[in-house]
Amino acid sequence: YLMGINGVVGAAQSFLLTSVCTLFVSNTMLKFVLGIPFYRLFGLYLRPLLATLIMAASVGGYLHYLAVNNIVLDLLLSVLIGVASYTLSVFIIWYTVGDENDVEKKITTAALEKLRR
């Protein structure tokens, strides 16, 4: 439907809408199967979301303040800056915030216990 109205942008909008619906359905199923509260499940997304925001700010800052006005070079440098800033921020966030009782470990442990039964 959205693709017919908005073309390629509509296809992206449809994909986004489907992904958001799938997120809520899968998290609801995980909550009932594993018995993990919603706030813990959504806690899984906070660190990658923060890393994504850092990456977007890094690439946006480069394009706004330091771009060299060469399309190929700007694209290459944007990709390199994006990869480097995302990877570095993920490692820093996990190192500073992560602990032995973090959300990922609890979900993995609960899932393995369910599989062993």
Secondary structure, DSSP 8 states (H G I E B T S, - for coil): -HHHHHTHHHHHHHHHHHHHHHHHHHHHHHHHHH---HHHHHHTTHHHHHHHHHHHHHHHHIIIII--S-HHHHHHHHHHHHHHHHHHHHHHHHHHH--TT-HHHHHHHHHHHHHH-
